[in-house]
Amino acid sequence: MAVYLDCAATTPIDPRVRGEVLLYLDVEFGNAGSRTHDYGRRARNAVESARDRIADVVSASRGDVFFTSGATESNNLAILGLADQGRRHAVTSRIEHHAVLEPIAELQRRGFDVTYLNPEPGGWIEPGAVRDALRPDTLLVSIMHANNETGVLQPVAEIADTIGDHPAFFHVDAAQSFGKDIDALRHPRIDMISASGHKIYAPKGIGVLILRRRNGERPPVRPVLFGGGQERGLRPGTLPVHLIAGFGKAAELAAAEWTIRDRCCRAFRDQLLEGLAPLGPVIHGDLKRCLPNIVNLSIPGVDAETAIEAWSDLVAISNGAACTSASYTCSHVLSAMRLPEEQMASALRFSWCHSSEVPDLEAMVDAIRR
């Protein structure tokens, strides 16, 4: 069976997380909104415990954590739910996930002016570019932490410093980095953080929007869905206690084990790149600025679809949304990094976790040579 190396798409569930999920799916199945009996109270306690565990990862407070269906919904809520307060300018980058770019485009349709920042060739946004883009009427700055295609970490702590006392709200899409690169997300000037459970070994279908208080007040985010009043009226719907409990456990494990996981992922990357060296891979993005579990590369003379097919029995990887045979549209991320078209057409994304098995690298090299 092919070795799974597409963890940037989704991660396998941790057995310890699975136990937590099954407990609140099969045994403690109460509705957290039911306050008249112990089933509901125990479910509510599980939700609040998960809130604490998730908040601890980024040094937030329990009350800052709002549960959603995933980072896509969290991004939409942060961007489209933010009251404009008479300010109608937003700043973002051209390398954001579509879960940010499309809500931003909706803001434009609603009359907002948007400044799109270009990355450096190595794949990151310079804090100075954010500073230069700020205007008196800037309401929102939305810059991702780790790019989902290249793994390049954006300097969000430095960007937060650059924004400083400006009244703009700073939103960070941390879907790829939550629980993996922890220190930067603890910066108190980051107002809003989006994250998903299934990127850190929890189930799909659960995420958070963290709304951090600044000067005693949270960002003025309003609901975009209505009915039910859950999550303090911000996000209605019966809480999926089993998914929330699983996300909470995964967050706790990530905070406790992140240095070990980081070391394992770096060792894996070293082995992978050493093993593929005979093929002369070209790395897309500055490795010194990358998460240790994602690398985007191309093999000269071999397009992505050919490589994926040649390795289909050896590894499960993606082309990182680089070029698809259906549309022939190249990755907006790699295009913004100004890569040659041939490299974009050959782009492959490898992504792994701390427990990933190293594939048969000699066989991979041989398959491409054949």
Helices and strands as residue ranges (DSSP letters): E 3-4, H 15-22, I 23-27, H 38-57, G 62-64, E 65-68, H 71-80, E 89-93, H 98-109, E 113-117, H 127-133, E 138-142, H 156-163, E 169-173, H 182-185, E 192-196, G 197-199, E 207-211, G 231-233, H 241-276, G 277-279, E 282-283, G 287-289, E 294-298, H 304-310, E 315-316, H 332-336, H 341-345, E 348-351, H 361-369
